[in-house]
Amino acid sequence: MSVIFRVILIVACFFAAIACYLFGVPVGGIVFVILGVVFEGLFWIGIFGKKKKSSNPESK
């Protein structure tokens, strides 16, 4: 996955979480709040997700 695509996907998850929170909290829609939590989780996993292992034999 290219770096630019990953950054765009992470930012999209961030804005989707904010949109779900903004819509769900005033209306009382628990589904949107849960979706906000899911998108926020995807955002944080995208930021701090697991790193790829180096295939360099010298690093072992």
C-alpha angles and dihedrals in degrees: 000000000000120000094238092052090049092050091049091050092049092049091047090053090050094052092042089055092050092048092050092049092048092050099037104046100056094040094044093236105158090188091063092046090052090048088051090054090049093050091045090052090051089050094053092044088052092051098043100022123141117289124235117256116248114246090208108120091206092065092066 
